[in-house]
Amino acid sequence: MSFSRLVPLLMSFIPLGAVSASAQLSNESLEAAHAYSAKRGGIGFIVKEHGQVRFERYAKGHSADEPIHIYSGTKSFFGALAVIAEKEGILKLDERVSETLPEWRDDPRKERITIRELLDFTSGLETGFEEIYGRSSADKLTLSLGLDAKRDPGESFIYGPSHLQVFCEVLRRKLKRKGLTYETYLKRKLIQPLDIHISQWRADNYGNVIPSAGMYMSGRDWMNFGEMVSRGGEWNGRQIVAPDELSKCFKPTSINPAFGLCFWVNSYCNRPDARELDVEETLEIEPLPEDWSRACLSKQAPPDLICSLGSNFQRLYIVPSMDLVIVHQGRKGARGFRDAEFLPILFKDAQHPEAPAQPAVTERKVKPLFPNGFGGLLRKKDETQP
């Protein structure tokens, strides 16, 4: 096995000798997982193991090549793009955003925010749901710069589109000297090399694509991205992302041990105090819960499980130790799918390496950010999809 495939495992503390080329899901588990999905609005389910399709099935008129809105599955592309940009010297994850945005230098909180804190959602910025997803004619990258910082950077996990909007404004300014847009840069570094066809982008009136939830693509195209992640940045014989750079995306924070740089992770699952937290279900609660401590996606799934997650049960599950990539697609308005129910069914009879207990994570106590709620902000479901 190449070094590039081992990096994600190291990030999850999987012993190298535990990796098994014969690891696989059982046919019974695949059928049971598909049955669970189909009853809850699932319309597409693809499983690839060791680069071979093990299972592929569609429902309710959906087809293999039909593009679907992956919602927040879009975010993970920008996490990967950020570490590529750092490798190329365009930015540094730990540089202050205000070095590029002079507008932020007079704000005592925003002046200290780093690019890394934008990407792991600990910047302290307010969510930006209404501003970014609302029907405004503004340039939404510029608009995002005026959002308030509700907390000091590094003190809280606040889920919302604000962080990536600001990140892409930083990227826009840094790439301007190269004559590139952030969309063009994304195409050159990830979309074209991975042979992905984006059929549609959600964008503002100025043509700025929405980095938090803008992509439409087929399940097979999304699978290409997952295979690249699973193999430590390599796809189809080409190193798309340096493995040591890609591994930065899967390192969680102490505030939310289930979230890295725009990817959800399961590395806390073996801790005795771990708690399963269903992301999509949690993000529908008003006001948004702030306690993400000890969170994992599933106690019965492998600890090196990585997930790119979007609304309506769009999921890209990646398990590097099993060379396993799974795409799950759901129809709009589907209800009842839960990762903590689906994943134990899927991995019930799986042969995957056991992982040792995870190192202790320093806990931080967080005060309520919005004790009086969001004033109805989250009631428009279509504008607040994760």
N, C-alpha and C positions, 0 to 999 in steps of 0.2 A: 504494500500500500504506500502511495506517495506521501511525502511530507505535507503537501497541500491538503490532503484529506484528514490529516491528524490534528490540524490546528483547532477546528471547532471542538474536537474531543478534549483537547487540553484545556480549553476554556471551560468545559463542563466537568473537569476533573475525572474523566474516564480513564482507567488504566489502559495503556496501549495494548497489552497482551490480551485484553478482554474482547477486542474487536474480532468478530467472526464473519468470514465470507459466506457462511451458510445461513446466517440469520435471515428469518423470513416470517411473514404473517401466514396464518393458516387460512385455507380456503373457507372454512366455516366462519372464521372471524370476519373475513372480507364480506361474505354474504350477510352476516348479521349486522355489520356496520352499514351496509347498503340499505338493508331493510329499515334500520333505525332512521337513516337519512330520508328515505323515500316517504316515510310517514310524517315527516316534519318539513316538507317543502323542498327537499333536495332534488336538484335537477341534473347534477353531473358529479361523477365520482371516478377519479383516475388514480391508480396506484402504480408506481414504478419502483422496482427493486433491482439494484445492480444494473441500472440502465435499461431494464426490460419491462414492458408493460405487463403487470400481473392481473390488472382488473381495470375495465373501462366500461362505464354504463351511463346512459342518459335517460331522462324521463320528461314527461309532460311536454313533448314536442321539441325539447332542447336537443341540439346536435353538437358533434365534436368540434366543428369549426365555427360555431356561433359565438361571437364576442359577448361578454357580459361585463357589467360594471363591477370592478373589484373593490370599489370604495377605498377603505384605508389600507388595502393591500398595496396601494400605490406608495404608501409611506416608506416601505422597506427598500424600494428602489433608490430613494434619496438617501437613506442611511448608507447603502453601498456606494452611492455616488460620492458621498462626503469623504469616505476613507480613500477613494480613488483620487479625489482632489487633493487630499493631504499628501498622499504619496507623490503626486506630481508637483508639489510645492505651491499650489494655488492658495491653500489655506492651512491653518493649524487648528485642530479640534479644541485646544485649550487657549486659543487667542480670544481676546475680548471682542465681542461684536462691535462695540463702540469704536474700535480701531478703524472699522470700515464705515460705520454709521455715525457721523459726527452729531447727528440729531439727538443721539442718546447720551452724549457726554455730560449733560447737565442734570440728568436724572440719577439720583444716588443708587437706585436699584438697577435700572437698565444699563447703566454705565459699566457694571461689573459682570454682566451675563456673558458667558462664553458660548462658542459654537457648540461644544459638547452638550451644554445644558439646554440648548435649543433642541438638539436631536434626541436627548433622553427625557425631555419634557419636564425638567426640573428648573427651568429658567425663571419660574414665578410669574410668567405672563398670564393674563386672563385668557380664557378659552378662545375667544374670537369666533364662536359659532355664528352669531348673527351677522357680524361684519363680513366674514369670508363666504358663508353659504347663503346669505340673504341676497335679495334681488337688487343689488346696488350697481350703478354704472361706473363706479370708481375703479381705478387701478388698485387692485386688492393687495398687491405687494407693498405699494406705498402706504395704503390705508393701514396695513398691519403694523407699521412703525409707530402709529399713534396709540396702540393698545397699552393699557396700564399694566405695570408689574404689581401684582397683588401681594407677592411675597418676596423675600430676599432670595436670590439665586441659590440653588442647591438645597433648599429647605422643604420643598414640597413637590409632589407629582401632580400636574394639572393636565388632563387630557384635552386636546383640542387642536384645531388647525393653525392656531396663531404661530406656534413655534416654527413649523416648516415654511410658512409664508415669509417670516422674517429671515429664516435661513436662505431661502431662494432670493430674497432681495440682496443679502450679502453676496451670494454667489453671482447674481446678476451684475453687481458693481465690480466684482473681482474679475469676471470674465469679459467685461466690456473692453478692457485693454487688449484682449485677444480677438475681439470682433465676434464673440460667441454669445449666444443666449444660453440660459441654463437648460432649456428644452433641447437645444442642439447638442450641448455637451452631454446630456443624458443619452441622446440617441447615439452619439459617437462611441461612448464608453460602455454602454450596457445594451440598449435596445437593438442596434444593428449587429453587434458581435454575437448576441444571443439569438439572432434570427426571430425576433419578436415583432409581430404586427400589431400596432395599436390602432384599432379601428376608429376610436373617438377619444377626445380629451374633454373633460369639463374645464372651461376656461372663463376668465373674466372678459369684459368688453374690450380690453386692450390686447387680448390674445395671450395673456399670461396663463399658462396651464396651472391647475390647482394641484400642488404637490401632495396634499393630504388625502385626496380622495378623487382623483380625476381620470384614472385610466379605465379603458374598456379593452378587453382582449379575450381570446379563447382560453379554455383550460389548458390546452396543449402548449400554448405560448407561455402561459404562467409557469407551467411545468419546467420549461427551459431555465427560467430564473432559479427555480428551486433546485434543479440539478447542479447548477453552477455553485450555489451556496453549499450544497451537500458535499461537493468535491473540493472545498477549500478555495473557491474562486476559479476553478478550471472548468471549461466546457468545450466539448468537441475538439480536444487537443490543443486548446489555446488558454493561456492564463489570463483571464479577464480582470481579476482582482488579485493582488498579492495576498497570500494566505494570512500572513501576520497582520495585514491591514484589515482584512475581512473579519478576523476574529474579534476586533474591537467592537463590532456591532452586537456581539452576544454577551458582553460584559454588563450585568445589571447594576443598578444603584442600590444602596441600602434603603432608600425611600420606597422603591418598588423593585423587589428582587425578581419580578417576572417581566421586566422590560429593559432592553438594552438601548442601542441606537436605532430606533424605528423598527425593531423586531421584538416580538414576545418570546420569552424563553421559559424553560421548565426546570432550570438548574436547582431550584430550592426544594424540589419535590421530595427528596429523600431526608430532609431535615425532620426531626420528630415533631416540631411545632409548625410544620407547613400546613397551609390551608388552601384548599381549592377555591379559586375565585373565577367565576365565569365572566369574562371580559365584556362580551356583548350585552349580557343581562345587566351587569353592573353599570354600564354606561347609559342604560335607559332609566336609571333611578334619578329622581329629582328631589333635592339637589344632588349633584354628582358626589358619591362617596369619596372621601380622601384617604381612608386607611387602606393602603395597599401592602402593608407590612406582611411578611411571611407568605406572600402570594405565590402560587404556582398554578399551572393550567390543569394538571392531572397528577395525582399521586401514583397512578398505575401506568403512566406513560414513561418512556425513557427520559432520564435527566438531561440528555443532550437534544431533546426535542426543541426545535425552533419553529416559530409560527409567524406567518404574515397573515394578518387577520382583517377582514372587512365585513361590513354590515350585510344582513340577509344571509349570514352563514357562509360567506366567501372565506375559504381557508386554504392556505398553502402550508402544509405540515412537512417538516424536514427533519430526518433523523440521520445525521452523518455516520454514526456508528453502525447503522444497518444499511447504508447506501440506499436510503428509502425516501421517496418524495411522494406526497399525496396532495391532490387537488380536490377540494370539495366546493361545489357550487350550489347556491340556493336561489329560489325564485324570490322576487320582491314581495315583501309582506309575509314571508314564511315565519312560522312561530314554533317554539318548543325545542329547537336544537340546542344542546349544551355540550361544550367541549368535555366537561368532566363526566358526562355520560357516554358520549361517542367514543372517546379515546380508550377507556377501559374495554369496550366491546372490541375495538379494532386490535388492541394489543393483548387480548386475553391469552392467546396461545403463542404469542411471539417468542422467538428465541433471540433475546438481546442481552448485551452485557450488563451485569450488575455494577452499580457505581457505589463507591464508598460515601460515607456521610460528608456533606458539604461543610466547608469552613464556616465558622460563626459569622453572622452578618450583624454589624452594629445597628441597633434600632434607633430611630429618631421619633420623638413624639411630635405630632403636628396638630396645631390648633385649627379649628374649622375656618376655611377660607370664605365661604358664603353661608353664614349661619342662618340667614333668612331666605336661602334659596336663590334662584336665578330670575325671579319675577316672571315666570312663564317662558323664559327663553328657550327651554328645551322641549316645548310642547309641539313644535312643528317638526314631526319625525323626519321628514325628508331632508330637512336642513341640518340635522344633527346626527346623521349616521356616522358611526365610528369608521 
